[in-house]
Amino acid sequence: MDDDDLDEILRALAHPARRTFLRACLTKARAAGDLSALSDLSLATVSEHLKVLRKTGLLQLDRRGRFWMYRTDAALLEGAALAIRKLGDR
């Protein structure tokens, strides 16, 4: 992961609601309405946060029947964690 990608991911992780959404989608794919229910934010604001997470690749969007479901890309999240750990390498 290059520095620019890591910068984008860290910016995306900077908001607590985005981290909540990522955690929720780590174990189970969820619809936007389900994610909205996890916060006191408006659906429009939640949608903007989801857009940021999709842009970085941290959230993937899959179609399941009539519904669009979000899931966390655990491999990308782990890649970011590894990149952060490497910052301490000498």
N, CA, C and O atoms as CSV, one atom per row, in Angstrom:
chain,resi,resn,atom,element,x,y,z
A,1,MET,N,N,0.863,-1.172,0.000
A,1,MET,CA,C,0.000,0.000,0.000
A,1,MET,C,C,0.904,1.229,0.000
A,1,MET,O,O,1.802,1.350,0.833
A,2,ASP,N,N,0.659,2.140,-0.943
A,2,ASP,CA,C,1.489,3.343,-0.990
A,2,ASP,C,C,0.951,4.398,-0.020
A,2,ASP,O,O,-0.139,4.255,0.535
A,3,ASP,N,N,1.734,5.452,0.169
A,3,ASP,CA,C,1.382,6.489,1.143
A,3,ASP,C,C,0.074,7.195,0.805
A,3,ASP,O,O,-0.697,7.524,1.706
A,4,ASP,N,N,-0.185,7.433,-0.477
A,4,ASP,CA,C,-1.423,8.108,-0.864
A,4,ASP,C,C,-2.650,7.271,-0.504
A,4,ASP,O,O,-3.646,7.801,-0.012
A,5,ASP,N,N,-2.574,5.969,-0.750
A,5,ASP,CA,C,-3.688,5.081,-0.391
A,5,ASP,C,C,-3.897,5.050,1.115
A,5,ASP,O,O,-5.030,5.104,1.594
A,6,LEU,N,N,-2.808,4.964,1.853
A,6,LEU,CA,C,-2.907,4.950,3.312
A,6,LEU,C,C,-3.498,6.258,3.819
A,6,LEU,O,O,-4.319,6.249,4.737
A,7,ASP,N,N,-3.093,7.380,3.236
A,7,ASP,CA,C,-3.648,8.685,3.636
A,7,ASP,C,C,-5.164,8.711,3.458
A,7,ASP,O,O,-5.886,9.173,4.342
A,8,GLU,N,N,-5.647,8.216,2.319
A,8,GLU,CA,C,-7.089,8.190,2.052
A,8,GLU,C,C,-7.821,7.303,3.057
A,8,GLU,O,O,-8.889,7.665,3.552
A,9,ILE,N,N,-7.253,6.164,3.349
A,9,ILE,CA,C,-7.883,5.249,4.300
A,9,ILE,C,C,-7.914,5.859,5.696
A,9,ILE,O,O,-8.922,5.760,6.395
A,10,LEU,N,N,-6.820,6.486,6.103
A,10,LEU,CA,C,-6.797,7.107,7.429
A,10,LEU,C,C,-7.805,8.248,7.529
A,10,LEU,O,O,-8.443,8.424,8.567
A,11,ARG,N,N,-7.952,9.021,6.459
A,11,ARG,CA,C,-8.980,10.087,6.457
A,11,ARG,C,C,-10.370,9.479,6.582
A,11,ARG,O,O,-11.219,9.997,7.307
A,12,ALA,N,N,-10.597,8.383,5.877
A,12,ALA,CA,C,-11.908,7.726,5.941
A,12,ALA,C,C,-12.176,7.186,7.340
A,12,ALA,O,O,-13.315,7.215,7.806
A,13,LEU,N,N,-11.150,6.697,8.009
A,13,LEU,CA,C,-11.314,6.129,9.346
A,13,LEU,C,C,-11.398,7.187,10.447
A,13,LEU,O,O,-11.675,6.865,11.602
A,14,ALA,N,N,-11.162,8.438,10.087
A,14,ALA,CA,C,-11.117,9.502,11.089
A,14,ALA,C,C,-12.482,9.811,11.709
A,14,ALA,O,O,-12.541,10.373,12.803
A,15,HIS,N,N,-13.564,9.460,11.043
A,15,HIS,CA,C,-14.904,9.766,11.570
A,15,HIS,C,C,-15.459,8.560,12.323
A,15,HIS,O,O,-15.439,7.444,11.803
A,16,PRO,N,N,-15.956,8.775,13.549
A,16,PRO,CA,C,-16.445,7.638,14.351
A,16,PRO,C,C,-17.617,6.892,13.714
A,16,PRO,O,O,-17.720,5.676,13.875
A,17,ALA,N,N,-18.490,7.579,13.004
A,17,ALA,CA,C,-19.616,6.890,12.360
A,17,ALA,C,C,-19.120,5.936,11.279
A,17,ALA,O,O,-19.671,4.849,11.106
A,18,ARG,N,N,-18.095,6.338,10.563
A,18,ARG,CA,C,-17.548,5.462,9.517
A,18,ARG,C,C,-16.951,4.202,10.131
A,18,ARG,O,O,-17.095,3.109,9.583
A,19,ARG,N,N,-16.281,4.358,11.270
A,19,ARG,CA,C,-15.734,3.177,11.935
A,19,ARG,C,C,-16.856,2.269,12.415
A,19,ARG,O,O,-16.734,1.046,12.353
A,20,THR,N,N,-17.939,2.852,12.890
A,20,THR,CA,C,-19.107,2.065,13.305
A,20,THR,C,C,-19.650,1.262,12.129
A,20,THR,O,O,-19.955,0.078,12.273
A,21,PHE,N,N,-19.771,1.894,10.977
A,21,PHE,CA,C,-20.299,1.222,9.789
A,21,PHE,C,C,-19.374,0.088,9.347
A,21,PHE,O,O,-19.836,-0.990,8.974
A,22,LEU,N,N,-18.066,0.342,9.393
A,22,LEU,CA,C,-17.115,-0.711,9.012
A,22,LEU,C,C,-17.212,-1.909,9.941
A,22,LEU,O,O,-17.225,-3.051,9.484
A,23,ARG,N,N,-17.279,-1.654,11.250
A,23,ARG,CA,C,-17.404,-2.761,12.205
A,23,ARG,C,C,-18.686,-3.551,11.963
A,23,ARG,O,O,-18.685,-4.781,12.010
A,24,ALA,N,N,-19.775,-2.836,11.704
A,24,ALA,CA,C,-21.066,-3.500,11.491
A,24,ALA,C,C,-21.051,-4.383,10.251
A,24,ALA,O,O,-21.693,-5.433,10.222
A,25,CYS,N,N,-20.323,-3.959,9.234
A,25,CYS,CA,C,-20.299,-4.699,7.963
A,25,CYS,C,C,-19.182,-5.734,7.902
A,25,CYS,O,O,-19.012,-6.407,6.886
A,26,LEU,N,N,-18.434,-5.859,8.969
A,26,LEU,CA,C,-17.333,-6.815,8.994
A,26,LEU,C,C,-17.841,-8.241,9.147
A,26,LEU,O,O,-17.294,-9.164,8.543
A,27,THR,N,N,-18.869,-8.425,9.939
A,27,THR,CA,C,-19.368,-9.772,10.206
A,27,THR,C,C,-20.596,-10.127,9.375
A,27,THR,O,O,-20.946,-11.300,9.242
A,28,LYS,N,N,-21.250,-9.106,8.815
A,28,LYS,CA,C,-22.503,-9.345,8.091
A,28,LYS,C,C,-22.739,-8.197,7.111
A,28,LYS,O,O,-22.574,-7.031,7.467
A,29,ALA,N,N,-23.123,-8.528,5.879
A,29,ALA,CA,C,-23.467,-7.497,4.900
A,29,ALA,C,C,-24.752,-6.804,5.348
A,29,ALA,O,O,-25.679,-7.446,5.841
A,30,ARG,N,N,-24.791,-5.497,5.173
A,30,ARG,CA,C,-25.939,-4.716,5.649
A,30,ARG,C,C,-26.380,-3.691,4.616
A,30,ARG,O,O,-25.583,-3.186,3.825
A,31,ALA,N,N,-27.668,-3.402,4.648
A,31,ALA,CA,C,-28.239,-2.365,3.779
A,31,ALA,C,C,-27.994,-0.990,4.409
A,31,ALA,O,O,-27.743,-0.883,5.610
A,32,ALA,N,N,-28.071,0.053,3.588
A,32,ALA,CA,C,-27.842,1.413,4.067
A,32,ALA,C,C,-28.812,1.779,5.194
A,32,ALA,O,O,-28.425,2.448,6.152
A,33,GLY,N,N,-30.048,1.350,5.083
A,33,GLY,CA,C,-31.024,1.646,6.132
A,33,GLY,C,C,-30.650,1.021,7.462
A,33,GLY,O,O,-30.854,1.621,8.517
A,34,ASP,N,N,-30.099,-0.194,7.410
A,34,ASP,CA,C,-29.628,-0.853,8.627
A,34,ASP,C,C,-28.491,-0.067,9.259
A,34,ASP,O,O,-28.428,0.086,10.479
A,35,LEU,N,N,-27.596,0.428,8.420
A,35,LEU,CA,C,-26.465,1.204,8.922
A,35,LEU,C,C,-26.927,2.542,9.485
A,35,LEU,O,O,-26.408,3.018,10.494
A,36,SER,N,N,-27.898,3.133,8.826
A,36,SER,CA,C,-28.435,4.406,9.302
A,36,SER,C,C,-29.022,4.263,10.703
A,36,SER,O,O,-28.933,5.184,11.515
A,37,ALA,N,N,-29.617,3.118,10.981
A,37,ALA,CA,C,-30.223,2.874,12.293
A,37,ALA,C,C,-29.171,2.784,13.401
A,37,ALA,O,O,-29.509,2.884,14.580
A,38,LEU,N,N,-27.916,2.600,13.038
A,38,LEU,CA,C,-26.848,2.507,14.025
A,38,LEU,C,C,-26.358,3.864,14.516
A,38,LEU,O,O,-25.559,3.938,15.449
A,39,SER,N,N,-26.831,4.928,13.894
A,39,SER,CA,C,-26.379,6.268,14.275
A,39,SER,C,C,-27.572,7.211,14.333
A,39,SER,O,O,-28.681,6.861,13.928
A,40,ASP,N,N,-27.330,8.387,14.834
A,40,ASP,CA,C,-28.387,9.394,14.873
A,40,ASP,C,C,-28.289,10.349,13.679
A,40,ASP,O,O,-28.907,11.413,13.674
A,41,LEU,N,N,-27.512,9.958,12.673
A,41,LEU,CA,C,-27.324,10.779,11.476
A,41,LEU,C,C,-28.482,10.568,10.509
A,41,LEU,O,O,-29.126,9.519,10.508
A,42,SER,N,N,-28.733,11.577,9.691
A,42,SER,CA,C,-29.768,11.445,8.668
A,42,SER,C,C,-29.320,10.435,7.621
A,42,SER,O,O,-28.126,10.171,7.478
A,43,LEU,N,N,-30.272,9.875,6.893
A,43,LEU,CA,C,-29.945,8.916,5.840
A,43,LEU,C,C,-29.035,9.553,4.791
A,43,LEU,O,O,-28.142,8.893,4.258
A,44,ALA,N,N,-29.260,10.835,4.495
A,44,ALA,CA,C,-28.413,11.524,3.509
A,44,ALA,C,C,-26.968,11.618,4.004
A,44,ALA,O,O,-26.036,11.432,3.222
A,45,THR,N,N,-26.779,11.900,5.278
A,45,THR,CA,C,-25.431,11.995,5.840
A,45,THR,C,C,-24.776,10.623,5.870
A,45,THR,O,O,-23.597,10.485,5.543
A,46,VAL,N,N,-25.534,9.616,6.258
A,46,VAL,CA,C,-25.013,8.242,6.247
A,46,VAL,C,C,-24.576,7.876,4.832
A,46,VAL,O,O,-23.517,7.277,4.641
A,47,SER,N,N,-25.378,8.230,3.855
A,47,SER,CA,C,-25.058,7.946,2.463
A,47,SER,C,C,-23.725,8.584,2.058
A,47,SER,O,O,-22.933,7.964,1.348
A,48,GLU,N,N,-23.479,9.797,2.498
A,48,GLU,CA,C,-22.208,10.467,2.192
A,48,GLU,C,C,-21.040,9.735,2.844
A,48,GLU,O,O,-19.989,9.568,2.226
A,49,HIS,N,N,-21.220,9.298,4.089
A,49,HIS,CA,C,-20.167,8.547,4.764
A,49,HIS,C,C,-19.904,7.220,4.054
A,49,HIS,O,O,-18.753,6.810,3.906
A,50,LEU,N,N,-20.958,6.558,3.619
A,50,LEU,CA,C,-20.795,5.295,2.895
A,50,LEU,C,C,-20.065,5.521,1.574
A,50,LEU,O,O,-19.269,4.685,1.145
A,51,LYS,N,N,-20.337,6.634,0.946
A,51,LYS,CA,C,-19.667,6.973,-0.310
A,51,LYS,C,C,-18.158,7.118,-0.095
A,51,LYS,O,O,-17.364,6.643,-0.908
A,52,VAL,N,N,-17.770,7.769,0.992
A,52,VAL,CA,C,-16.340,7.921,1.311
A,52,VAL,C,C,-15.701,6.550,1.510
A,52,VAL,O,O,-14.611,6.287,1.002
A,53,LEU,N,N,-16.382,5.684,2.249
A,53,LEU,CA,C,-15.843,4.344,2.510
A,53,LEU,C,C,-15.766,3.498,1.243
A,53,LEU,O,O,-14.836,2.709,1.077
A,54,ARG,N,N,-16.745,3.660,0.346
A,54,ARG,CA,C,-16.697,2.938,-0.934
A,54,ARG,C,C,-15.542,3.450,-1.791
A,54,ARG,O,O,-14.847,2.667,-2.439
A,55,LYS,N,N,-15.342,4.759,-1.791
A,55,LYS,CA,C,-14.291,5.357,-2.617
A,55,LYS,C,C,-12.913,4.819,-2.232
A,55,LYS,O,O,-12.061,4.618,-3.098
A,56,THR,N,N,-12.693,4.587,-0.948
A,56,THR,CA,C,-11.408,4.055,-0.501
A,56,THR,C,C,-11.313,2.558,-0.713
A,56,THR,O,O,-10.218,1.995,-0.687
A,57,GLY,N,N,-12.457,1.901,-0.925
A,57,GLY,CA,C,-12.472,0.451,-1.075
A,57,GLY,C,C,-12.711,-0.282,0.232
A,57,GLY,O,O,-12.819,-1.509,0.244
A,58,LEU,N,N,-12.796,0.459,1.340
A,58,LEU,CA,C,-13.024,-0.181,2.635
A,58,LEU,C,C,-14.384,-0.861,2.701
A,58,LEU,O,O,-14.540,-1.880,3.373
A,59,LEU,N,N,-15.368,-0.301,2.006
A,59,LEU,CA,C,-16.682,-0.933,1.899
A,59,LEU,C,C,-16.915,-1.336,0.456
A,59,LEU,O,O,-16.630,-0.575,-0.469
A,60,GLN,N,N,-17.428,-2.523,0.277
A,60,GLN,CA,C,-17.820,-3.027,-1.040
A,60,GLN,C,C,-19.338,-3.064,-1.091
A,60,GLN,O,O,-19.990,-3.306,-0.075
A,61,LEU,N,N,-19.894,-2.829,-2.254
A,61,LEU,CA,C,-21.335,-2.814,-2.450
A,61,LEU,C,C,-21.714,-3.979,-3.354
A,61,LEU,O,O,-21.228,-4.090,-4.479
A,62,ASP,N,N,-22.590,-4.848,-2.847
A,62,ASP,CA,C,-23.028,-6.036,-3.597
A,62,ASP,C,C,-24.538,-5.999,-3.752
A,62,ASP,O,O,-25.256,-5.569,-2.849
A,63,ARG,N,N,-25.006,-6.447,-4.886
A,63,ARG,CA,C,-26.449,-6.544,-5.099
A,63,ARG,C,C,-26.924,-7.929,-4.661
A,63,ARG,O,O,-26.379,-8.950,-5.080
A,64,ARG,N,N,-27.935,-7.939,-3.822
A,64,ARG,CA,C,-28.552,-9.192,-3.367
A,64,ARG,C,C,-30.046,-9.079,-3.615
A,64,ARG,O,O,-30.789,-8.496,-2.826
A,65,GLY,N,N,-30.457,-9.646,-4.718
A,65,GLY,CA,C,-31.865,-9.522,-5.099
A,65,GLY,C,C,-32.184,-8.074,-5.411
A,65,GLY,O,O,-31.555,-7.457,-6.270
A,66,ARG,N,N,-33.165,-7.539,-4.708
A,66,ARG,CA,C,-33.551,-6.128,-4.908
A,66,ARG,C,C,-32.721,-5.168,-4.069
A,66,ARG,O,O,-32.850,-3.952,-4.205
A,67,PHE,N,N,-31.879,-5.701,-3.211
A,67,PHE,CA,C,-31.182,-4.858,-2.239
A,67,PHE,C,C,-29.704,-4.703,-2.567
A,67,PHE,O,O,-29.079,-5.593,-3.143
A,68,TRP,N,N,-29.166,-3.559,-2.188
A,68,TRP,CA,C,-27.733,-3.308,-2.259
A,68,TRP,C,C,-27.203,-3.449,-0.840
A,68,TRP,O,O,-27.692,-2.806,0.088
A,69,MET,N,N,-26.196,-4.300,-0.687
A,69,MET,CA,C,-25.660,-4.606,0.632
A,69,MET,C,C,-24.193,-4.191,0.718
A,69,MET,O,O,-23.423,-4.366,-0.226
A,70,TYR,N,N,-23.833,-3.643,1.861
A,70,TYR,CA,C,-22.463,-3.214,2.106
A,70,TYR,C,C,-21.735,-4.268,2.929
A,70,TYR,O,O,-22.301,-4.867,3.843
A,71,ARG,N,N,-20.460,-4.485,2.583
A,71,ARG,CA,C,-19.619,-5.372,3.379
A,71,ARG,C,C,-18.224,-4.758,3.451
A,71,ARG,O,O,-17.760,-4.118,2.507
A,72,THR,N,N,-17.580,-4.963,4.566
A,72,THR,CA,C,-16.227,-4.445,4.773
A,72,THR,C,C,-15.229,-5.323,4.044
A,72,THR,O,O,-15.313,-6.550,4.092
A,73,ASP,N,N,-14.284,-4.688,3.369
A,73,ASP,CA,C,-13.180,-5.416,2.749
A,73,ASP,C,C,-12.130,-5.635,3.841
A,73,ASP,O,O,-11.259,-4.794,4.062
A,74,ALA,N,N,-12.229,-6.771,4.513
A,74,ALA,CA,C,-11.354,-7.068,5.644
A,74,ALA,C,C,-9.884,-7.112,5.228
A,74,ALA,O,O,-9.011,-6.727,6.007
A,75,ALA,N,N,-9.603,-7.573,4.017
A,75,ALA,CA,C,-8.215,-7.647,3.547
A,75,ALA,C,C,-7.614,-6.251,3.413
A,75,ALA,O,O,-6.457,-6.039,3.774
A,76,LEU,N,N,-8.384,-5.306,2.901
A,76,LEU,CA,C,-7.887,-3.940,2.764
A,76,LEU,C,C,-7.689,-3.310,4.141
A,76,LEU,O,O,-6.705,-2.605,4.367
A,77,LEU,N,N,-8.603,-3.559,5.043
A,77,LEU,CA,C,-8.483,-3.036,6.402
A,77,LEU,C,C,-7.227,-3.607,7.074
A,77,LEU,O,O,-6.495,-2.881,7.747
A,78,GLU,N,N,-6.987,-4.886,6.890
A,78,GLU,CA,C,-5.778,-5.504,7.449
A,78,GLU,C,C,-4.530,-4.952,6.778
A,78,GLU,O,O,-3.507,-4.758,7.434
A,79,GLY,N,N,-4.604,-4.699,5.478
A,79,GLY,CA,C,-3.469,-4.096,4.764
A,79,GLY,C,C,-3.128,-2.721,5.313
A,79,GLY,O,O,-1.955,-2.368,5.430
A,80,ALA,N,N,-4.144,-1.951,5.646
A,80,ALA,CA,C,-3.914,-0.626,6.240
A,80,ALA,C,C,-3.285,-0.771,7.629
A,80,ALA,O,O,-2.373,-0.025,7.985
A,81,ALA,N,N,-3.778,-1.733,8.405
A,81,ALA,CA,C,-3.205,-1.964,9.736
A,81,ALA,C,C,-1.736,-2.362,9.629
A,81,ALA,O,O,-0.906,-1.914,10.419
A,82,LEU,N,N,-1.422,-3.202,8.651
A,82,LEU,CA,C,-0.038,-3.612,8.431
A,82,LEU,C,C,0.827,-2.416,8.040
A,82,LEU,O,O,1.945,-2.269,8.533
A,83,ALA,N,N,0.316,-1.571,7.163
A,83,ALA,CA,C,1.057,-0.382,6.735
A,83,ALA,C,C,1.331,0.533,7.926
A,83,ALA,O,O,2.405,1.129,8.016
A,84,ILE,N,N,0.379,0.647,8.828
A,84,ILE,CA,C,0.570,1.471,10.019
A,84,ILE,C,C,1.631,0.844,10.919
A,84,ILE,O,O,2.503,1.543,11.434
A,85,ARG,N,N,1.555,-0.474,11.108
A,85,ARG,CA,C,2.579,-1.146,11.932
A,85,ARG,C,C,3.970,-0.957,11.346
A,85,ARG,O,O,4.941,-0.824,12.091
A,86,LYS,N,N,4.081,-0.943,10.023
A,86,LYS,CA,C,5.376,-0.789,9.377
A,86,LYS,C,C,5.958,0.608,9.587
A,86,LYS,O,O,7.160,0.806,9.410
A,87,LEU,N,N,5.133,1.568,9.957
A,87,LEU,CA,C,5.647,2.910,10.211
A,87,LEU,C,C,6.680,2.902,11.337
A,87,LEU,O,O,7.582,3.740,11.370
A,88,GLY,N,N,6.539,1.955,12.253
A,88,GLY,CA,C,7.472,1.856,13.368
A,88,GLY,C,C,8.723,1.063,13.056
A,88,GLY,O,O,9.647,1.024,13.868
A,89,ASP,N,N,8.771,0.425,11.885
A,89,ASP,CA,C,9.963,-0.341,11.508
A,89,ASP,C,C,11.110,0.590,11.210
A,89,ASP,O,O,10.929,1.678,10.662
A,90,ARG,N,N,12.259,0.157,11.569
A,90,ARG,CA,C,13.439,0.980,11.309
A,90,ARG,C,C,14.257,0.372,10.206
A,90,ARG,O,O,15.297,0.918,9.837
